[in-house]
Amino acid sequence: MTTTIGIKYKDGIILAADRQVSSENFIASKYGEKIHQVDRNIAVTIAGLVADAINLVERLKAEFKLYYYDKKRPISIEHAARLASNIFYGGFRGGRPLYTQILIGGFTIHNGDGNGTPKLYVIDPSGGSIEDKFIATGSGSQVAYGTLENSYREDLTEKEAIQLAYKAMKSAIERNPFTGNGIDAVCISREGFKRLTDEELLNIAEVTN
């Protein structure tokens, strides 16, 4: 009952989500937060049962802090996705699956070589993990995918990726009754995590309007 979008561009990851929280045909909230920062250069989007999703977000934050204290370095996005997948799989095998689905995206800064690696994954309730260049989840994902498929390029700049995420999300809001009430978007790059204000998002999106 939502739509979330992830896009990999040449220097990072864009995550976007609508704000409406729906339960069947009832709008439970118009201001739900569906994008959460879980480490300096890693964030997740959530869809599904809110209690399970928030519990997972808090657990990921704690696990990534423990990793940092143990290894003396931030967790890589690859290891973060694997850890999240294991948490889902453990619940699935134990008879208490998490009724949520996440996108997890981030930017790993490699020590010494000056390079970084942005990566994007989707993880389902069974623990299945898929890496891709762009992903949409939720009830409006089919509409969003149409826009993403038509316009995605591997060499997108940050601004172009934000514009594409906005366009795909706007399409989902217009066509899907369970998606709506505004768009949240974040950028994750070498500089870290940045949440766009409504004004920043609209100013960038208006370039293509």
Secondary structure, DSSP 4 states (H G I P E B T S, - for coil): --EEEEEEETTEEEEEEE--EEETTEEEES----EEEEETTEEEEEEE-HHHHHHHHHHHHHHHHHHHHHHSSPPPHHHHHHHHHHHHHHHHHTT----EEEEEEEEEE-TTT--EEEEEEEE-TT--EEE-SEEEEETTHHHHHHHHHHH--TT--HHHHHHHHHHHHHHHHHH-TTS-S-EEEEEEETTEEEEPPHHHHHHHHTT--
